[in-house]
Amino acid sequence: MHMNGMKPKRRVVLLIVIMILITAIVESITIGILYQTALEQETARLMETARSQARLMEAVARYDKKHSRNDPLGPVAGTLSQIIEAHRNYSGFGKTGEFTLARLEGNTIVFILRHRHYDLDEPKPVPFSSPLAEPMKLALSGKSGNIIGKDYRGETVLAAFEFVDVLHLGIVAKIDMAEIRAPFIKAGIISAIIGLASLLLGALLFIKVTNPIIEGLSTMVNELRESLNNVKTLKGLLPICASCKKIRDDSGYWNQIELYIMDHSDADFSHSLCPDCAEKIMKKGYYPQ
């Protein structure tokens, strides 16, 4: 159906639907931009944390290697014991954020620090060929950077990874993507509910205000349409006698002008005399019956 043929009430409903769609699009774009910004900031924070922790461990390992030759555990083991002890009272950051530290033994990833989520005291090793622990695989491959992938639990995480050169370890700072997304999902739901309620309230008020106007316009249109249906119009060239003023119809008959107009329109005639004709008739002493 074309817009011109659409009823006014349907146009109002269509307008409300368009407003809802526009509002939803604007809210989605806004929340998407905020989410992307938060993701970039969290990525930068994790990368800086992982990088600083890796460099700190390397510095401690170099110091122990130089000054702790008499340590019964050896410099590397002594450094690891210090790291484990320092981490023992660290619960992580946020609800799911944590550090993981691991080394590669053959084709197996062996975690050194206790985990936050499960198998806390004795973290289970993960085969290097497993689809799990993606960030740690990259770290133990000597790479540094960030990734969204599966951790040792199989959860999707945002992670920053670094290789600890002196100790040949991998360190990962990570946080669950679900935790990052949660506030934006909540904000989206709340804003959607508030926006929808506001639009519905505005729509009801709009309908209440415009209904009398629409009904009045509809009545006027119907009356005009009815009037136009009852109107007969004369158009085109009318053959008229230059002498008696009769009009020739489509069949070739000559009719009095008033009869022709009465047949082709809703007009009617009442007879009278104009002042000039009345004066002529009075002079002749003749009055038409």
DADAKA-V617116 format. One record per pair of residues at least 6 apart in sequence whose C-alpha atoms are under 7 Angstrom apart, sorted by the first residue. I is the first residue (numbers start at 1). J is the second residue. Records with the same first field share a line. If there is no record, write none. Layout:
BEGIN
I = J + J
END
This chain:
BEGIN
8 = 214
16 = 203
20 = 199
31 = 184 + 188
35 = 184
46 = 159 + 160 + 173 + 174
47 = 145 + 146 + 160
50 = 160 + 161 + 162 + 171 + 172 + 173
51 = 162
54 = 162 + 164 + 171
58 = 164 + 165 + 166
60 = 79
61 = 76 + 79 + 166
64 = 75 + 79
65 = 75
68 = 75
69 = 75
71 = 78
76 = 167
84 = 113
91 = 116
92 = 98
96 = 175 + 176
97 = 174 + 175 + 176
98 = 116 + 173 + 174 + 175
99 = 172 + 173 + 174
100 = 113 + 171 + 172 + 173
101 = 111 + 112 + 113 + 169 + 170 + 171 + 172
102 = 109 + 110 + 111 + 112 + 169 + 170 + 171
103 = 109 + 110 + 111 + 168 + 169 + 170
104 = 110 + 140
107 = 127 + 128
108 = 125 + 126 + 127 + 128
109 = 125 + 126 + 127 + 128
110 = 125 + 126
111 = 123 + 125
114 = 120 + 121 + 122 + 123
115 = 123
128 = 137
132 = 150 + 151 + 152 + 154
133 = 150 + 151 + 152
134 = 149 + 150 + 151
135 = 147 + 151 + 159 + 161 + 172
136 = 161 + 170 + 171 + 172
139 = 161 + 162 + 163 + 170 + 171
140 = 163 + 169 + 170
142 = 163
143 = 162 + 163
144 = 161 + 162 + 163
145 = 160 + 161 + 162
146 = 159 + 160 + 161
147 = 158 + 159 + 160
148 = 156 + 157 + 158 + 159
149 = 156 + 157 + 158
150 = 156 + 157
151 = 157
156 = 176 + 177
157 = 174 + 175 + 176 + 177
158 = 174 + 175 + 176 + 177
159 = 172 + 173 + 174 + 175
160 = 172 + 173 + 174
161 = 171 + 172 + 173
162 = 170 + 171 + 172
163 = 169 + 170 + 171
164 = 170
231 = 266
232 = 264 + 265 + 266
233 = 265
234 = 264
238 = 247
239 = 247 + 248
240 = 246 + 247 + 248
241 = 247
245 = 257
246 = 254 + 255 + 256 + 257
247 = 254 + 255 + 256 + 257 + 260
248 = 254 + 255
258 = 269
262 = 268
281 = 287
END
